[in-house]
Amino acid sequence: EDGARVQWVFLGCPGVGKGTYAGRLSRLLGVPHIATGDLVRDELASSGPLSKQLSEIVNHGKLVSDEIIINLLSKRLEEGGEKGELGFILDGFPRTIRQAGNTGGSHRY
């Protein structure tokens, strides 16, 4: 139960094992492992409002903007809060200084 209140962020270069260790700890502690790449893929697979815009960005090989990533993550954290999730492990967020400036304040766990 104590683990359910963790708010951890895993940072590092691609391929260093962030997802592997975040997934293991997620299961051990009983908190969701939230990977920004998964959020983008989930939105692309949906018929959600950002799906078409994301598809164009990804198909042109561009990086997804900070605004879209922050939007997707905020939505996921809000949904988690509504479901009673008390903590999380973020994988791949923040990846920019702007994203880091938007990590606090609006979500309480």
Buried (B, 14 or more C-beta within 10 A) or exposed (E): EEEBEBBBBBEEEEEEEBBEBBBEBBEEBBBBBBBBBBBBEBBBEEEBEBBEBBEEBBEEEEEBBBEBBBBBBEBBBEEBBEEEBBBBBBBBBBBBEEBBEBBEEEBEB
